[in-house]
Amino acid sequence: MGIQQRDKVTGRSKWMQKIINIIPKKFRLRLNPRRYAIETFVEKSAHSLKKGSRVLDAGAGPCPYKGFFDHCEYEATDMVDTYHCLDFVCSLSKIPCKLQTYDAVLSTEVLEHVEYPQQVIDEMHRILKKGGKLFLTTPQTWRIHQAPYNYFYFTLYGLRSLLKNAGFSKYKVIPTGGYFWFLADSIRFNNLLEQLNKKNIFRIILAIIGYPFTQIIIPFLLFHLDFLDKKRDWTMGYVVEAVK
């Protein structure tokens, strides 16, 4: 599932997004630490691959990261081809590919939506070539979304267990920010925005007044304070690089 889809879950209105879009992308991403962390990780991962590498985007949704893999043989799959950009449709627990097909597998914000995550990680390991890489992101903290298909949120130790059991020889599991990014992310997606859909005029006025603070000023400040949290137990989630 692409990270862009999360805004639809919160009921964000079009005029709000237009305000955000006025801000240059370099600074706009710093208002959304979750998106910043994921896009930075995916772009860096893509650049690490050799030209012509065969890549599968597993759970690709609208294929938002396809552009990062222009130098690769990019393929995309998901359970439903809603956005008409997939190469094939399948369950990630049973990918119709031969053993050791891909040089890399990308999976962003998908694992929390599969009922049997170990089966999915095992399958990703199976279709990777020896020395191939899995690039994965998944949240540790988030609201329930895409219900009822929101089964798990993962800790560092849970992810390590899944990767080890699948047979990956090496893996790095890195927090996507610390407490301040977590706090900024929580503030951005609060119920204040959803009040814009209510008929109560007081709630609408309150939401309009609060918007610059909850969506721009406070997240921007918290983004730049995250270096203060060295422990990073309070994190939005994790990015994973695993080698078969």
Contacts in CASP RR format, 6 or more apart in sequence:
PFRMAT RR
TARGET T0000
AUTHOR 0000-0000-0000
METHOD contacts of the structure
MODEL  1
MGIQQRDKVTGRSKWMQKIINIIPKKFRLRLNPRRYAIETFVEKSAHSLK
KGSRVLDAGAGPCPYKGFFDHCEYEATDMVDTYHCLDFVCSLSKIPCKLQ
TYDAVLSTEVLEHVEYPQQVIDEMHRILKKGGKLFLTTPQTWRIHQAPYN
YFYFTLYGLRSLLKNAGFSKYKVIPTGGYFWFLADSIRFNNLLEQLNKKN
IFRIILAIIGYPFTQIIIPFLLFHLDFLDKKRDWTMGYVVEAVK
1 59 0 8 1.000
1 61 0 8 1.000
1 108 0 8 1.000
1 109 0 8 1.000
1 110 0 8 1.000
1 113 0 8 1.000
1 146 0 8 1.000
2 60 0 8 1.000
2 61 0 8 1.000
2 62 0 8 1.000
2 64 0 8 1.000
2 108 0 8 1.000
2 109 0 8 1.000
3 34 0 8 1.000
3 35 0 8 1.000
3 38 0 8 1.000
3 39 0 8 1.000
3 64 0 8 1.000
3 108 0 8 1.000
3 109 0 8 1.000
4 62 0 8 1.000
4 64 0 8 1.000
5 61 0 8 1.000
5 62 0 8 1.000
6 34 0 8 1.000
6 109 0 8 1.000
6 145 0 8 1.000
6 189 0 8 1.000
7 17 0 8 1.000
9 143 0 8 1.000
9 145 0 8 1.000
9 146 0 8 1.000
10 189 0 8 1.000
10 193 0 8 1.000
10 194 0 8 1.000
11 193 0 8 1.000
11 194 0 8 1.000
11 197 0 8 1.000
12 193 0 8 1.000
13 193 0 8 1.000
13 196 0 8 1.000
16 193 0 8 1.000
16 196 0 8 1.000
16 211 0 8 1.000
16 215 0 8 1.000
19 211 0 8 1.000
20 28 0 8 1.000
20 31 0 8 1.000
20 215 0 8 1.000
20 216 0 8 1.000
21 28 0 8 1.000
23 31 0 8 1.000
23 216 0 8 1.000
27 220 0 8 1.000
29 35 0 8 1.000
29 36 0 8 1.000
29 39 0 8 1.000
30 36 0 8 1.000
30 219 0 8 1.000
30 220 0 8 1.000
30 223 0 8 1.000
30 224 0 8 1.000
31 188 0 8 1.000
31 215 0 8 1.000
31 216 0 8 1.000
31 219 0 8 1.000
31 220 0 8 1.000
31 223 0 8 1.000
32 185 0 8 1.000
32 188 0 8 1.000
32 219 0 8 1.000
33 176 0 8 1.000
33 177 0 8 1.000
33 181 0 8 1.000
33 184 0 8 1.000
33 185 0 8 1.000
33 219 0 8 1.000
33 222 0 8 1.000
33 223 0 8 1.000
33 226 0 8 1.000
33 236 0 8 1.000
34 139 0 8 1.000
34 176 0 8 1.000
34 181 0 8 1.000
34 185 0 8 1.000
34 236 0 8 1.000
36 223 0 8 1.000
37 137 0 8 1.000
37 176 0 8 1.000
37 177 0 8 1.000
37 181 0 8 1.000
37 236 0 8 1.000
37 239 0 8 1.000
38 108 0 8 1.000
38 109 0 8 1.000
38 137 0 8 1.000
38 176 0 8 1.000
38 239 0 8 1.000
39 65 0 8 1.000
41 135 0 8 1.000
41 137 0 8 1.000
41 176 0 8 1.000
41 239 0 8 1.000
42 65 0 8 1.000
42 68 0 8 1.000
42 106 0 8 1.000
42 108 0 8 1.000
42 135 0 8 1.000
42 137 0 8 1.000
43 68 0 8 1.000
45 104 0 8 1.000
45 106 0 8 1.000
45 133 0 8 1.000
45 135 0 8 1.000
45 241 0 8 1.000
46 65 0 8 1.000
46 68 0 8 1.000
46 69 0 8 1.000
46 71 0 8 1.000
46 72 0 8 1.000
47 68 0 8 1.000
48 133 0 8 1.000
49 55 0 8 1.000
49 69 0 8 1.000
49 71 0 8 1.000
49 72 0 8 1.000
49 103 0 8 1.000
49 104 0 8 1.000
49 133 0 8 1.000
50 103 0 8 1.000
51 71 0 8 1.000
51 72 0 8 1.000
52 71 0 8 1.000
52 72 0 8 1.000
52 73 0 8 1.000
53 71 0 8 1.000
53 72 0 8 1.000
53 73 0 8 1.000
53 103 0 8 1.000
53 104 0 8 1.000
54 72 0 8 1.000
54 73 0 8 1.000
54 75 0 8 1.000
54 101 0 8 1.000
54 102 0 8 1.000
54 103 0 8 1.000
54 104 0 8 1.000
55 69 0 8 1.000
55 72 0 8 1.000
55 73 0 8 1.000
55 74 0 8 1.000
55 75 0 8 1.000
55 102 0 8 1.000
55 103 0 8 1.000
55 104 0 8 1.000
55 105 0 8 1.000
55 106 0 8 1.000
56 75 0 8 1.000
56 76 0 8 1.000
56 77 0 8 1.000
56 95 0 8 1.000
56 97 0 8 1.000
56 101 0 8 1.000
56 102 0 8 1.000
56 104 0 8 1.000
56 105 0 8 1.000
56 106 0 8 1.000
56 127 0 8 1.000
57 63 0 8 1.000
57 65 0 8 1.000
57 66 0 8 1.000
57 69 0 8 1.000
57 74 0 8 1.000
57 75 0 8 1.000
57 76 0 8 1.000
57 77 0 8 1.000
57 106 0 8 1.000
57 107 0 8 1.000
58 77 0 8 1.000
58 78 0 8 1.000
58 92 0 8 1.000
58 95 0 8 1.000
58 105 0 8 1.000
58 106 0 8 1.000
58 107 0 8 1.000
58 110 0 8 1.000
58 120 0 8 1.000
58 124 0 8 1.000
59 76 0 8 1.000
59 77 0 8 1.000
59 78 0 8 1.000
59 79 0 8 1.000
59 92 0 8 1.000
59 107 0 8 1.000
59 108 0 8 1.000
59 110 0 8 1.000
60 66 0 8 1.000
60 76 0 8 1.000
60 77 0 8 1.000
60 78 0 8 1.000
60 85 0 8 1.000
60 86 0 8 1.000
61 76 0 8 1.000
61 78 0 8 1.000
61 82 0 8 1.000
61 83 0 8 1.000
61 85 0 8 1.000
61 86 0 8 1.000
62 82 0 8 1.000
62 83 0 8 1.000
62 85 0 8 1.000
63 76 0 8 1.000
63 83 0 8 1.000
63 85 0 8 1.000
63 86 0 8 1.000
65 106 0 8 1.000
65 108 0 8 1.000
66 74 0 8 1.000
66 76 0 8 1.000
66 85 0 8 1.000
67 74 0 8 1.000
69 106 0 8 1.000
72 103 0 8 1.000
72 104 0 8 1.000
75 87 0 8 1.000
75 88 0 8 1.000
76 85 0 8 1.000
76 86 0 8 1.000
76 87 0 8 1.000
77 86 0 8 1.000
77 87 0 8 1.000
77 88 0 8 1.000
77 89 0 8 1.000
77 90 0 8 1.000
77 92 0 8 1.000
77 95 0 8 1.000
78 86 0 8 1.000
78 89 0 8 1.000
79 89 0 8 1.000
79 90 0 8 1.000
79 91 0 8 1.000
79 92 0 8 1.000
80 89 0 8 1.000
81 89 0 8 1.000
88 96 0 8 1.000
90 96 0 8 1.000
92 107 0 8 1.000
92 110 0 8 1.000
92 114 0 8 1.000
92 120 0 8 1.000
92 123 0 8 1.000
92 124 0 8 1.000
93 114 0 8 1.000
93 116 0 8 1.000
93 119 0 8 1.000
93 120 0 8 1.000
93 123 0 8 1.000
94 123 0 8 1.000
95 123 0 8 1.000
95 124 0 8 1.000
95 126 0 8 1.000
95 127 0 8 1.000
97 127 0 8 1.000
98 127 0 8 1.000
99 126 0 8 1.000
99 127 0 8 1.000
100 127 0 8 1.000
100 128 0 8 1.000
100 129 0 8 1.000
100 130 0 8 1.000
101 127 0 8 1.000
101 128 0 8 1.000
101 129 0 8 1.000
102 127 0 8 1.000
102 128 0 8 1.000
102 129 0 8 1.000
102 132 0 8 1.000
103 128 0 8 1.000
103 129 0 8 1.000
103 132 0 8 1.000
103 133 0 8 1.000
104 128 0 8 1.000
104 132 0 8 1.000
104 133 0 8 1.000
104 134 0 8 1.000
104 135 0 8 1.000
105 124 0 8 1.000
105 127 0 8 1.000
105 128 0 8 1.000
105 133 0 8 1.000
105 134 0 8 1.000
105 135 0 8 1.000
105 136 0 8 1.000
106 135 0 8 1.000
106 136 0 8 1.000
107 124 0 8 1.000
107 134 0 8 1.000
107 135 0 8 1.000
107 136 0 8 1.000
107 137 0 8 1.000
108 136 0 8 1.000
108 137 0 8 1.000
109 137 0 8 1.000
109 138 0 8 1.000
109 139 0 8 1.000
110 138 0 8 1.000
111 117 0 8 1.000
111 120 0 8 1.000
111 121 0 8 1.000
111 136 0 8 1.000
111 138 0 8 1.000
111 152 0 8 1.000
111 154 0 8 1.000
112 138 0 8 1.000
112 139 0 8 1.000
112 142 0 8 1.000
112 150 0 8 1.000
112 151 0 8 1.000
112 152 0 8 1.000
112 153 0 8 1.000
112 154 0 8 1.000
113 146 0 8 1.000
113 149 0 8 1.000
113 150 0 8 1.000
113 151 0 8 1.000
114 120 0 8 1.000
114 151 0 8 1.000
115 151 0 8 1.000
117 151 0 8 1.000
117 152 0 8 1.000
117 154 0 8 1.000
117 162 0 8 1.000
118 162 0 8 1.000
118 165 0 8 1.000
118 166 0 8 1.000
121 134 0 8 1.000
121 162 0 8 1.000
121 163 0 8 1.000
121 165 0 8 1.000
121 166 0 8 1.000
122 165 0 8 1.000
122 166 0 8 1.000
124 134 0 8 1.000
124 166 0 8 1.000
125 134 0 8 1.000
125 166 0 8 1.000
125 167 0 8 1.000
125 168 0 8 1.000
125 244 0 8 1.000
128 134 0 8 1.000
128 244 0 8 1.000
129 244 0 8 1.000
130 244 0 8 1.000
131 169 0 8 1.000
131 243 0 8 1.000
131 244 0 8 1.000
132 243 0 8 1.000
132 244 0 8 1.000
133 241 0 8 1.000
133 242 0 8 1.000
133 243 0 8 1.000
133 244 0 8 1.000
134 163 0 8 1.000
134 168 0 8 1.000
134 240 0 8 1.000
134 241 0 8 1.000
134 242 0 8 1.000
134 243 0 8 1.000
134 244 0 8 1.000
135 239 0 8 1.000
135 240 0 8 1.000
135 241 0 8 1.000
136 239 0 8 1.000
136 240 0 8 1.000
136 242 0 8 1.000
137 176 0 8 1.000
137 237 0 8 1.000
137 238 0 8 1.000
137 239 0 8 1.000
137 240 0 8 1.000
138 153 0 8 1.000
138 154 0 8 1.000
138 159 0 8 1.000
138 237 0 8 1.000
138 238 0 8 1.000
138 240 0 8 1.000
139 153 0 8 1.000
139 154 0 8 1.000
139 236 0 8 1.000
139 237 0 8 1.000
140 153 0 8 1.000
140 154 0 8 1.000
140 155 0 8 1.000
140 235 0 8 1.000
140 236 0 8 1.000
140 237 0 8 1.000
140 238 0 8 1.000
141 153 0 8 1.000
141 182 0 8 1.000
141 186 0 8 1.000
141 234 0 8 1.000
141 235 0 8 1.000
141 236 0 8 1.000
141 237 0 8 1.000
142 153 0 8 1.000
142 236 0 8 1.000
143 189 0 8 1.000
144 150 0 8 1.000
154 162 0 8 1.000
154 237 0 8 1.000
154 238 0 8 1.000
156 173 0 8 1.000
156 175 0 8 1.000
156 238 0 8 1.000
159 173 0 8 1.000
159 238 0 8 1.000
159 240 0 8 1.000
160 171 0 8 1.000
160 173 0 8 1.000
163 171 0 8 1.000
163 173 0 8 1.000
163 240 0 8 1.000
163 242 0 8 1.000
164 171 0 8 1.000
167 244 0 8 1.000
168 242 0 8 1.000
168 243 0 8 1.000
168 244 0 8 1.000
169 243 0 8 1.000
169 244 0 8 1.000
170 242 0 8 1.000
170 243 0 8 1.000
171 240 0 8 1.000
171 241 0 8 1.000
171 242 0 8 1.000
171 243 0 8 1.000
172 240 0 8 1.000
172 241 0 8 1.000
172 242 0 8 1.000
173 238 0 8 1.000
173 239 0 8 1.000
173 240 0 8 1.000
174 238 0 8 1.000
174 239 0 8 1.000
174 240 0 8 1.000
175 232 0 8 1.000
175 235 0 8 1.000
175 237 0 8 1.000
175 238 0 8 1.000
176 235 0 8 1.000
176 236 0 8 1.000
176 237 0 8 1.000
176 238 0 8 1.000
176 239 0 8 1.000
177 226 0 8 1.000
177 229 0 8 1.000
177 232 0 8 1.000
177 235 0 8 1.000
177 236 0 8 1.000
177 237 0 8 1.000
178 226 0 8 1.000
178 229 0 8 1.000
178 232 0 8 1.000
178 234 0 8 1.000
178 235 0 8 1.000
178 236 0 8 1.000
179 226 0 8 1.000
179 229 0 8 1.000
179 232 0 8 1.000
179 234 0 8 1.000
179 235 0 8 1.000
180 222 0 8 1.000
180 223 0 8 1.000
180 225 0 8 1.000
180 226 0 8 1.000
180 228 0 8 1.000
180 229 0 8 1.000
181 222 0 8 1.000
181 223 0 8 1.000
181 226 0 8 1.000
181 235 0 8 1.000
181 236 0 8 1.000
182 234 0 8 1.000
182 235 0 8 1.000
182 236 0 8 1.000
183 222 0 8 1.000
184 218 0 8 1.000
184 219 0 8 1.000
184 222 0 8 1.000
184 223 0 8 1.000
185 219 0 8 1.000
185 236 0 8 1.000
187 214 0 8 1.000
187 218 0 8 1.000
187 219 0 8 1.000
187 222 0 8 1.000
188 214 0 8 1.000
188 215 0 8 1.000
188 219 0 8 1.000
190 214 0 8 1.000
192 206 0 8 1.000
192 207 0 8 1.000
192 210 0 8 1.000
192 211 0 8 1.000
192 214 0 8 1.000
193 207 0 8 1.000
193 211 0 8 1.000
193 214 0 8 1.000
193 215 0 8 1.000
195 203 0 8 1.000
195 204 0 8 1.000
195 206 0 8 1.000
195 207 0 8 1.000
196 204 0 8 1.000
196 207 0 8 1.000
196 208 0 8 1.000
198 204 0 8 1.000
END
